[in-house]
């Protein structure tokens, strides 16, 4: 009788749990560590007629769910915790792969020391412009590995190899990458130094009053900082470097900075890499301006033109230079003959009367160009006089 009653009570619990899992569309799974029986009783009374509170040992719950799964294998609510977790994971995998394949460009950002409030503000700032997606590295790598199998041409394997550290994604859906970087710069969090962390900046305490009373000189003595007492407060005799970039923060330095109300560190989302069209680039590519790109492109064109001219192989880059040289040769050939054409008329006019062109240019340019013209005219007159003298010398009737 006692065993039969116990088994019947167990079976009743199993039936009730399975029935609720199958026929109740939603439920909360709650932790009850350190919850007193009086608390549980009050909760039951508060929820009477609204919800069913069901507790039990884990062994009984698992056995009930196992039996329920055999009777209702198609109903995922029997395995609700695992099913919900798997469904959520799969949803994340699908979203990440879809964004990587169908969004042409994204920023990979480091989120060390980034607060949840900062992340929330960035999401709000980029709403409608970009998609911010975070996740654990294990989940990201698994999603990218699955995505690489489905889309081997999308470059997800390169992205997977780059996922090292505390990283996240910002996919640009309706803006440029520069806009995203500018938005990240708006949300910077000032933070105090903590003992043991590595400093990212050099910090100096300036000379002068500190606002601290003489009873706190021990903080400065620990760090060997020279001080003096002036008008009832501690003053630094000279500036002192308390933090160095790349070195760990000592407990004394952290405590002193806190006393002085100095927050030396600024934390924000840092752009680590750029993912675009299946390739991963360093973040430095965002610093390259259009002027730099144009200058590098033109330098390459100049090198190609020079190489083509040297080899005598015509290319599109060398054609303007070839035409220019050909025109100069043609102009030199017809400079002293009566034949002319439209493009060379201005050249011939200049050769016939350089002074006319020099007069058109005001200022120093006119004076400098007039000098060669005058010298040329003088030379021409000298040549004429020399010809006349030669005619006289060889006159047979003189």
HELIX and SHEET records of a PDB file:
HELIX    1   1 UNK A    2  UNK A   23  1                                  22    
HELIX    2   2 UNK A   37  UNK A   46  1                                  10    
HELIX    3   3 UNK A   58  UNK A   71  1                                  14    
HELIX    4   4 UNK A   76  UNK A   79  5                                   4    
HELIX    5   5 UNK A   80  UNK A  102  1                                  23    
HELIX    6   6 UNK A  116  UNK A  125  1                                  10    
HELIX    7   7 UNK A  137  UNK A  150  1                                  14    
HELIX    8   8 UNK A  152  UNK A  154  5                                   3    
HELIX    9   9 UNK A  156  UNK A  162  1                                   7    
HELIX   10  10 UNK A  177  UNK A  184  1                                   8    
HELIX   11  11 UNK A  214  UNK A  216  5                                   3    
HELIX   12  12 UNK A  217  UNK A  222  1                                   6    
HELIX   13  13 UNK A  251  UNK A  259  1                                   9    
HELIX   14  14 UNK A  283  UNK A  287  5                                   5    
HELIX   15  15 UNK A  290  UNK A  311  1                                  22    
HELIX   16  16 UNK A  319  UNK A  333  1                                  15    
HELIX   17  17 UNK A  342  UNK A  344  5                                   3    
HELIX   18  18 UNK A  345  UNK A  352  1                                   8    
HELIX   19  19 UNK A  354  UNK A  360  1                                   7    
HELIX   20  20 UNK A  364  UNK A  393  1                                  30    
SHEET    1   A 5 UNK A 130  UNK A 133  0                                        
SHEET    2   A 5 UNK A 167  UNK A 172 -1                                        
SHEET    3   A 5 UNK A 105  UNK A 110 -1                                        
SHEET    4   A 5 UNK A 270  UNK A 276 -1                                        
SHEET    5   A 5 UNK A 279  UNK A 282 -1                                        
SHEET    1   B 2 UNK A 189  UNK A 191  0                                        
SHEET    2   B 2 UNK A 265  UNK A 267 -1                                        
SHEET    1   C 2 UNK A 203  UNK A 205  0                                        
SHEET    2   C 2 UNK A 240  UNK A 243 -1                                        
SHEET    1   D 3 UNK A 208  UNK A 209  0                                        
SHEET    2   D 3 UNK A 233  UNK A 236 -1                                        
SHEET    3   D 3 UNK A 227  UNK A 230 -1                                        
END                                                                             
